[in-house]
Each structure stands twice: as C-alpha cells, then as structure tokens.
C-alpha cells in the first residue's frame, strides 16, 4: 500500500500493544483485508506464486502501515475452491478465481458460485505451443548475437537492476526484458519467477485498455465521437458532454481522489469496496468542463471499460474480446484481464502478463499499432496517445505517460532530458514499467514490487540506451 498519512499513523498506534487491532478504523480494516485477499488470490491463482511470496513482498513490513497490520492478517487459502479469505479485526474479505478472467473480490450482491463460473474456455490452451513459434509471436528466440549493440553492457544494466542495497528498502525486481529492433536482446528473472509467469501490471493496464479500445474502433464497434452510454447520467446532465477522448486524457472534469493513503479515497473505495467500479466514477460530481484539467483517475479507465462492454451482444463475447482480438494476435498467450464483481474489466489496474507479453504490447506501440503486416490499432491511434494533454505539462497523452518539454523553452524541464524526446511509457504501482523509445527501436520492461519509489529507473534506461548506441 502507498504512503501512510500522519492521521493514519496516529489511529494505528494502539496496535503496537494490542493483541488484536480493535482500535483500527473499520474503513481501514476493510480496505486492508480486501487488498490482501485480492492481491494474494491473483498471485496464487493467476501468477502461480505462494502466500509466503506475497507476505515477503506485497505485504512486507517496510512501512508503518504494513508493520502494524501484518501480524494481525489471517489468511485461509482454499486451493480446491480457488479462493482466499483474509480477516483483519472486524473485517473479512474473500477473493475467488474465475474460469478465465483471473480473480475478483466477492461482494454481498454477487454469489461466489456465479463468479467462479464467469468466463469461457481458456484460449491459451487451444493455441499452439509458444515454444514452437518464433519470437515475437512465440517464445522461440534465435541464439544469434544481436548486431550493433554492446551486449555485455546490456547485461550489466540488467544485473544492476536486481541488486539489493544491504541497508535500504528491498526493490524486489522480478523481471527485466529488453527488445532492440524487435529482437529480444536481454532478459532475466529473480528466483521464483520465470518467463512464463503472468505478473501484475497495475496501472500499465491502462495502456492495455487503450489498445483494446483502439481495436474496437478499428473494427467498427466504437467511434471516438460516440455519446457515452452512461446509465447514471440523465439526458440533460452536464456530464453528458464528456467524450471518449476526455476519459482517455484524464480530463473528464469529474471530482476524483486517487490518494491511496486515504482509506476513504475514491480509488480505494472503487477497487476494494464496490461491485461496479465504473459506477463509482460515473457518480462523481462535475468540477470543470471536459478537457480543461488533468486529473489522474483510475475510475475514468473503468468507465471506458463499461462503455466498451455495451458494444458487445453478450458478456461472453466481451470477456473473450481481449484474447481473440489482442492477446492471441500479439502472442500474449498468458495475459489475463480481470473483472470487477459486476463483470466489467478493471482496465485501470488488474492486467496480468508475462514480462515478454508486456514487451509485446510495447512493441505494438513502437510500431504505430501494426503487428507484423497487420494493422491492429487505427491509423493515428498511437500518435494521439503520444501527444500530451495540454494540462498535463507534457507528462500524459492518452493512457500513456510522456517525457515531453512541459513549457517550450521555459524553466520547466523534461524528467529524462538525456533520453530521446519521443520516449513514452506505461507505469504501474510498485515499480511496473514498459518504456518505449521509437527512434531507438528500444523497449524496456521492468516488473517488481518496490515500495516508496525506490527503483532506479533512470539508471536502467540510461545504461541500456547507451549500450544500444555504442
């Protein structure tokens, strides 16, 4: 969980001596239990990890909140029923696996049996063995030495990204993949992780959602000019002026609190306390006209996922859409996009894919939405995504982070002025990154579990960039 506010620290101090956390606020206990249940279930039933692994990384006592709460978390892992129950004080949360859509929290209004039956056949099982297919559509990688790069320097950069400080917070790098000119030129995994393991992308999933919307537009299911079919908004509601592009640029103008240190924030209330995540954002009041301000809101992405759901004749067709239309064509056979309890994709946060799969998505964007000889995303879809939203100061386009000059020749500067200006990237909670430098034909993926922003992303990018420019 993100940083702890002083108010929460004060409220948690009685836990230092209590046998049970009776002083814990119900809001915080419910959020913590739901977070622990959901993260653990997905780690076990999607990634194939263990409870001990989650305790050592996601729930590591590296900050006051985890240190105080962790001793009181109680887990029950039901392997046969594919569910995880977590209890904390007077709060209890259950997350269960579905047939083909990862895991979801169980809510009072959605029977667990219904959730477990959600989804269709596992499409990855119906596809050819990826080890028999050449990269990038498969996992068979040529042993030929890549030309024009310092291979040893690439490996040194990757090795450095796994080094732990003897005194600092653990960075828990799990995977690094480096592509140059579409070729896999560097790759490494931490002990307990491997190339076939789907791992959480957290907010990198927003770019995955952007890609799915692009496929839907390319195939005529949606248009950018569509009037959003939001059931919560009356015909004369001012919020009906919000368009698809406003949600993609995080400029919808609705009030939103993305603060993960506040147990009552909109983001936590949505992810860990609601059945219909899109509905949480749709219910927010209007603060400004669309397009006027940049307010990062995971709820906006989940509303887009519900809009996309309306473009399909059935939920089975909607749930199969990512696999049929994006994952399989790109070779992302192990990718999973989870749903909220209502059945809408949680496109803000709950995408799982191998490090190679995240790199495949980056490669699609490097190549302007073209996969091999097939156009997957509409012409201009990537170009608009890599054009900054004016109010974001050069930081954000359409569900992609940018590193552009915020004010021309003014006093503000780019975050990484030593790297190409066309660089863009996906970024997720606890240090998930997929960085693309189109002019260098370079894609770098880093997955891990790093608290407090402790991973040296700049060092990794700079070292790899230098190695391919020898």
N, C-alpha and C positions, 0 to 999 in steps of 0.2 A: 504494500500500500504506500501511497505517496507521503510526503512530509506531514508531520504532526503539528497542529497548532498548539499554542500555549494553553488555550482553553481546554483542549482535549487532554493535554498532559495533566493539568490540574484535576480534571474529573477522574483520571485514571490512577492518581497517586494512592488512593486507598487499596489498590490491588497489590501493592508491594507487601502488605502484611496480611491481606485477607486470604483465607483458604479457598473461597470461591468469590468470583468477581461480582458481588452483589451491588457494588457501587457503580458498576458500568451502566451507562445510559442505555435504554432499550434500543434507541436508534443505532448507536454504535455497535451494540452486540448483534443486532440483526444484520447489519451490513457486513461485519466481520465474519459471521457464521456463513452468510450466503457467498461471500467472496471465497472463503476457504473451501466450501463444498464445491462450488463451480470450478475453481482452478484445479482442485485435486481430481475431480471427476474427469475433466478433459485431459489432464496429464496422464491419468491411468488408462482411460478407455479410448483416447484418441492418439496420444503420443506413445503409449506403452511404457510409461515411466512407473515409478513406485511412490508410495506415500512418503517413505523416508527421503526420497529425492525432493519432493515438494517441501517437506519440512526443512530440508537443508538449504533450499534456495528461495522459493517464493515466500516461505514463512520463516526465513532465517531471522533471528533476533538482532538485527543490525540497527534498529531504530527503536525509540521508546515504545511506540505502539506495539510492534511485534514482540519486543522483550516482555512487555507486561501481559499481553493477551495470550501468547503462545502456550504457556503452561496450563492454561485452562481450556484450550480447544480439545474437544473429544471427537474422534472420528470413528465411524463404522463404515468399512468398505465391504460392499456386497458384490463379490465377483460374479456370482451366478445371476443376480438380478441387475448387474451393471449399474450400481448406484452408490453414491457416497452421502452419508449423513454426517453433518457437523453440528455440534452443540457448543454453545458458549453462554454461560449464565442462564438466563431465561429464554434464550433464542435458540431455534433449531432450524436448520436448512437442509434440504435434500436436493441433490442434482443427479440426473439419470441419463444414461446413454440412450440414443435412438438408433434406429436401424442403419441410417446412412447420413445422419446430419449431426454427428458429434454428440455433445451433451447439452442439457438445458436444466435450469432450475425448475423445480416442481412448485407450482403455485396452487393455492386452495381451489381456484376455479378451473384447473386443468388436471384431470385424473392422470396418475402416473402411468397407467396402462395405455392411455391414449398417446402419451408422449413416447413411450417405448416403441410403439408401432409406427411412428412417424417416419416417412421416407420410403424409398423403394429399394430395389436391388443395388448392391454395392457395385458400381460401374467399373471400379478398378479391377474387380475380379473377372470381368468379361473382356478385358483388353489383353493384348499380347504382353508377354513378359518384357518389362523395360530393359532388362539386361541383354536382350537380343536385338535391340534397336539402337542405332547410333544417336549420340548427342546432337541436337538438344531435344529431339522428340523422345529419345530413350536415354538410358543410363550407360550405354556402351561408349566409353571415351577412348579415343586414339592415344597411343603412347608416344606419338611423335612429339619431339621437343618444339614448343612454340617459337616462332621466329620473331626477332626484333624486340625482345624484352629481356630484362635481367631476371632470369628465373630464380636464381638464388636470393636476389633482393626481394622478390615477391614472397618467397618462403620465409625470409627473415621477418617481413612485415606481418605475415600471418602468425608466426610463432610469438611475436611480441604481443599480439592481441590476446593471447591466452595466459600471459604471465600474471601471476598474482603478487600483490605487494605483501611483504611479511607483516606490515603494520596497518595497512589501510583496509577499507571495506572490500570484501570479495567481489570481483567483477563477474565471475561465472560465465565467461564466454563459452558458448555451446557449439557454435559452428561458424566457419568462415568459408565463403565461396567467392572466387574471383573469376570473372569472364573477361577476355580481351578478344575483340573481333569475333565474338560469338563462341570462342573456344574456352573450355574450362582449363585455366592455367594455374589455379591454386585452390586448395581445399583442405580443411582439417576439422576434426571433431573432438570434443572433450570426451574423457572417459565416461561411458554410459550413454553416449549419444552417437548417432550414425547417420549415414547419408539417406537412409530410407525412413527416418523418423519425422513425422509432421510436428512442427513446433509452432507455438503461438506467435502470431504477428502483431497482436493487439492493434494499434491504430494503423499499421501498414495495411490492414484490411480495408481501410477507406479507399485506397487506390484500387484494390481488387474490386470493390463496389463500383468505382468509376469505370473500370474496364467492363464489368457486366452491363452497366447502363449503356456503355458505348456499343456493345454487341446488340443489345435490344434496339438501339437506334438504327444501327447498321441493317438490322433485319426487319425494320419497319414496325416493330412492336410499340415503340415510343417515339416521340419527337421532342425536340428541345422546346417547342412552342406549346406543348401540352398544358392545358389548365389542370393543375394538380387536383386529383380526386381525393380530397381530404374530408372525411365524413364529419369531423368535428367543426368545420367551418361553414357557417350559414352562407347563403347566396350573396348577401350584402356585407359579409365580413371583410374588413380591410386586408386581412391576411391572405385573401384570395389573389392579391396582386403578386404574391411570391411565386417565382417561377423555378424551373429546374436548375437554371444556371445560378440563381441566388443561393440555393441549397448547396450546390457543388462548390461555390466560392466562399461558403460560410458567411454569407451576407444576407441572410433571410430577414434580419431585423427583429427577431423574437428575443425575448429575455432568456438568458441561459447562464447557468453556473456550472462550469466544468471542474470545480475545485474538488479534488479527491481527498483533501484533508478535512472536508466538512461532511459529516455523515448525513446531513440533510440536503446536500447539493443535488442539483437536477441530474447530474451524470450518475451519481451513486444510486439515487432514488430510481432511476431508469434501469440500470444494469442489474441491480440487486434487490429491487423491491416492486417491480411491475411485471405484469404479464404481457402488456402491449407496449414495447419500448417506443415505437413511433408515436403512440398516443401521448406519451409524456411531453414530447417536443411539440406536438400539434396543439396541446392545451396551453402552451406558454403565451403570455400576452405580448402584444406588439410594442416594441420600443421605438423603432425607427422604420422609415420606409425601406423596402428591399434595396440592396446594392449600396447602401450608404456607409456601412461599417463592417469591420471584420471581427466576428465573434466565433471563436472555435467552439463547435458544438457537435458532440457525437450524436445527439438527437437528430440533427439535420440529416445525417447519413442514414439513420434508421428510418426516418420518414421517407427518404428516397427508396429504401428497400421495400416499404409497403406500397409506394406508388408503383414500383416495378411489379409487385405481386398482382396488382389489378390488371396487368397486361396479359395475364395467362388465364386460360379457360378453367384450369384446375390447379389445386395446390401440388399435386404430384408432378405436373408439368413444370411448375415454378421451382419446386425443390430439385428437380433434375437438371434445370437450366444451366447452373454453373458447370456441372460435369460435362454435359453434352456440348455446350457452346463455347466453353473457355478452357476448362481444365484438360479435357481429353485432347483437343486440337493442339494445345501447347506442350503436351507431355506431362502435365501436372497431375499424375495419376493418384497421388496420395493426398491431394489437397482436400480440405473439408471446410465448409462454411456453415456455422451453427445457427440455429434459430432461437428466437425468444419463445416463451411458453405459448404465445398465440400462433406461432408458426411462421413469423416473418424473419428473414435473415437479419442477424445482428451484424450488419455490414460495417459498423463503426469499429468493432473490436474483436470479433470471435472467428477470425480466419486462421486456419492451421495449414501449414505446408512445409515441405522439406526445404532446407536451405537452397538446394538446386531448383526447387519449384519457385521460390521467391525470386531467384535469379532469372528463371524463365520469364516471369512476369516483367522484371526489369528489362530484359532483352526485347520483349514486345514493345515497350515504350521507347527504348533506344531506337528501334526500327520503325518508328512512326505508326505503330499499330498494325504492322504487317508481320505475319508469321510465315517464313519461307516465301512462297509466291502468293499467299492468300492474305487478303486484307481482312483483318478481324475487327478493327475499330474504324469508324467512319473517317474519311479524309478530314483533317483539321481537328480531330478529337484530341490528339496528343498536343498539338500546337496550342490549343486553347487551354489545356491543362497546365502547360508550362509558361503561360502568360500570367504575370502577377495580378492579383486582385488589387485595385488601386489603394484600398485602405489597409492592406497588409504590409506596406513598406517593403515590397519586394520579397516577402517571405513565403507567400502562398499563392497557388494558382487555383486549379480545380482538383481538390483532393490530392494534391501533391505539394510538398514543400520545395521552396526555391532558394537560391542564393544570389539574387539579383541586386543591383545597385538601388538602394531604397530612395535616394533623392538626387539622382544625377551626380553632379559634382559637389554636392553639399557635404555637410560634416559627417553624415552617417556613412558607414562603410559596410561592405559585404562581410559575412561571417568568415568565409574562407577565400580571401582575395587572391591567394596563391594558386587556387584551383580554377578550372575553366568556368566561365560565366554561364555556360549552358547547363551546368550541373543541376540536377533535381533529385529529390529523394523521397522515399517513404520512411516514416518514422513511427515507432511504436513504444509503448510503455516498457520501462526497464531495459532499454537499450536494443530495440529491434531496428535494424536499418537495411534498406536496399537503396544504394546510391548509384546513380546513372550519370555518366559523363559522355554524352553522344559524340562530341567532337573527338574524343579519345577512344570511342568504341569500348568503353570500360564499364563494367557492372560489378559492384562490390556488395556482398551480403554479409551482415553480421547478426547473429542471433545469440541471446544470452539472458541473464537475469541480474542486471546491475542496478543496485539501489542508488539513489541520490545523484544520478547522472555521472557516475564515476568512471565510465569507459572513455578512453582517449580515441574518439572517432577521428578527430583531426589528424592524429599521428598515423592511424591506419590508412586513411585516404591519401595523405601526403606521401607516405612511403610507397604505397602501391602505384600511385600516379607517377612518381619518379622512376620506379622500376620499369614501367612500360614505355617510358620516354628516354631510355638510355641512349 
